[in-house]
Amino acid sequence: MNLMQAIRARRSIRDFQDRSVEEEKLLAVLEAGRLAPSARNLQDWRFIVVRDAATRQRLAEAARDQQFVGQAPVVIAACGTSDLVMTCGQSAYVIDVAIAVDHMTLAAASLGLGTCWIGAFYEEKVKEILGVPPEIRVVALLPLGYPAEEPRPRARKSLDEIVAWEHW
C-alpha cells in the first residue's frame, strides 16, 4: 500500500477484533512515530504502550467510558515532554506529538491495523493510571488493533472550500 492509499484507507476504528497485534507490526507503528519530524529535532514525545487488559479498561473509563478503548489489544498513550514555545506562539510538544501520532495512524493503516485518535479523556486520571510525571503532558490515546468494522469514508470538503491561493 502506498502513502496515498494508506491516507485514503485510514478510518477511526471503534470496534476491534479479539486478536493480538504482532510484535513486529507494533514496533513498525512505533518506529513510524519515532521517525516523525519535530521542532528543533527535540523529539519531545514518549509513547507508553499498554497491553494489560485491566489497565486498558481503566484507560477506557478515563476516556469518558469509551469502552472500545479498552477493547483494543493495545493502547498507546502519546506524551509531550518539552515546554518549548515556537516563534509562532504554539507549544511545540502538541504539534510534534500530533505529527508523530499521525505517522503512527498511517503506518497502522498500511499494515491492516486500525486506530482511533482519542482526545476525549481526563488527563489527570490517565497520568495517575500510567504513572506519568506531573510535568509531562498526555496529548492523545491511540487504541490499536485489527478492525472488526469497516466504516464508510466520511464526507470531506472540496479543495475549493479549504484552500486559498496567495492570500485569505
C-alpha distance (Angstrom), angle and dihedral (degrees) to the residues before:
residue distance angle dihedral
M1 . . .
N2 3.80 . .
L3 3.81 124.0 .
M4 3.80 97.1 -94.8
Q5 3.81 90.3 48.6
A6 3.82 89.7 52.6
I7 3.81 90.6 48.5
R8 3.80 90.8 50.9
A9 3.82 93.3 43.3
R10 3.81 97.6 48.8
R11 3.79 114.6 106.9
S12 3.78 134.3 167.6
I13 3.80 102.2 -100.4
R14 3.80 118.4 -153.5
D15 3.80 99.6 169.0
F16 3.79 121.8 58.3
Q17 3.78 134.0 -169.7
D18 3.79 118.0 -114.0
R19 3.79 89.9 -110.1
S20 3.80 132.2 116.2
V21 3.78 122.1 -117.3
E22 3.78 111.1 -118.9
E23 3.80 114.1 -113.1
E24 3.82 93.1 -121.7
K25 3.81 91.5 54.0
L26 3.80 92.2 47.0
L27 3.80 90.1 49.9
A28 3.82 90.8 48.2
V29 3.82 90.2 53.8
L30 3.81 91.1 48.6
E31 3.81 90.6 46.6
A32 3.81 89.5 55.2
G33 3.81 88.4 56.4
R34 3.79 91.9 46.2
L35 3.81 91.0 54.2
A36 3.81 94.6 52.8
P37 3.79 118.9 116.4
S38 3.79 120.1 -108.7
A39 3.79 138.5 -174.0
R40 3.80 110.3 -80.2
N41 3.82 85.7 -6.6
L42 3.81 87.6 -83.2
Q43 3.79 91.5 146.0
D44 3.79 84.2 -152.1
W45 3.78 97.1 -176.9
R46 3.76 138.9 98.5
F47 3.78 125.3 -168.2
I48 3.78 121.9 -150.3
V49 3.80 110.7 -158.2
V50 3.80 112.2 -152.4
R51 3.80 119.4 -167.2
D52 3.80 99.9 150.6
A53 3.82 107.9 110.3
A54 3.81 95.8 -142.8
T55 3.80 92.2 50.4
R56 3.80 91.5 46.9
Q57 3.80 89.0 52.7
R58 3.80 90.8 52.0
L59 3.80 89.0 50.3
A60 3.81 89.6 51.6
E61 3.80 89.2 54.8
A62 3.83 90.6 48.3
A63 3.82 87.2 50.5
R64 3.80 91.8 66.6
D65 3.80 92.3 -83.6
Q66 3.80 94.0 -62.8
Q67 3.80 94.0 162.9
F68 3.80 95.2 -166.3
V69 3.82 87.5 69.7
G70 3.80 88.8 66.6
Q71 3.80 92.2 39.6
A72 3.81 92.2 62.9
P73 3.82 111.2 92.2
V74 3.82 90.2 -132.1
V75 3.78 132.6 33.0
I76 3.79 119.1 -171.6
A77 3.79 117.4 -158.5
A78 3.80 107.6 -154.1
C79 3.79 112.4 -152.9
G80 3.79 135.0 -172.2
T81 3.78 120.6 -139.3
S82 3.82 109.8 -176.3
D83 3.77 136.0 72.5
L84 3.81 94.8 -151.5
V85 3.79 113.7 142.0
M86 3.78 111.2 -159.3
T87 3.81 122.9 -133.7
C88 3.82 88.8 -100.3
G89 3.82 88.9 61.9
Q90 3.81 97.2 -108.9
S91 3.79 124.0 126.7
A92 3.79 106.5 -110.8
Y93 3.81 97.2 -145.8
V94 3.81 94.0 61.2
I95 3.79 92.9 53.2
D96 3.80 94.3 38.8
V97 3.80 93.1 51.4
A98 3.82 90.4 45.4
I99 3.81 90.9 54.3
A100 3.81 91.5 47.8
V101 3.81 92.9 48.1
D102 3.79 90.7 48.1
H103 3.81 89.6 52.8
M104 3.82 87.7 51.1
T105 3.81 94.1 49.6
L106 3.80 91.4 51.5
A107 3.81 92.7 45.8
A108 3.81 88.7 50.4
A109 3.81 91.7 50.8
S110 3.81 90.6 50.0
L111 3.83 89.0 54.1
G112 3.81 95.1 49.7
L113 3.81 93.1 -102.4
G114 3.77 128.0 128.5
T115 3.79 131.6 -137.4
C116 3.77 138.9 177.5
W117 3.79 120.2 -154.8
I118 3.81 105.9 -131.0
G119 3.78 120.9 -159.2
A120 3.80 95.2 150.9
F121 3.80 99.1 92.8
Y122 3.78 138.5 107.2
E123 3.78 103.8 -107.9
E124 3.81 96.7 -157.4
K125 3.81 91.1 53.1
V126 3.81 91.6 49.0
K127 3.80 90.9 47.9
E128 3.80 90.3 51.3
I129 3.82 93.0 48.4
L130 3.81 93.3 48.7
G131 3.81 99.7 34.6
V132 3.80 93.4 -118.2
P133 3.83 112.5 173.3
P134 3.84 116.8 -112.4
E135 3.82 94.8 -112.1
I136 3.83 92.9 55.6
R137 3.82 120.3 85.0
V138 3.79 124.5 -142.6
V139 3.80 104.1 -141.5
A140 3.80 103.0 175.0
L141 3.78 145.3 -4.2
L142 3.78 116.2 -138.2
P143 3.81 117.9 -163.4
L144 3.80 108.5 -158.0
G145 3.78 131.5 -168.3
Y146 3.78 147.1 98.6
P147 3.81 111.5 -48.5
A148 3.79 118.8 -114.2
E149 3.79 89.2 -169.9
E150 3.77 137.7 47.1
P151 3.80 107.6 -146.0
R152 3.78 118.1 -158.8
P153 3.78 119.0 -112.5
R154 3.78 112.0 -88.3
A155 3.79 121.3 -126.6
R156 3.79 113.7 -88.5
K157 3.78 127.4 -160.0
S158 3.79 116.4 -110.9
L159 3.79 120.9 -105.4
D160 3.82 88.3 -109.9
E161 3.81 88.9 61.9
I162 3.81 96.0 51.1
V163 3.82 107.8 28.4
A164 3.81 127.9 77.1
W165 3.76 120.2 -174.9
E166 3.82 119.5 -138.8
H167 3.85 95.8 -19.5
W168 3.82 142.2 11.8
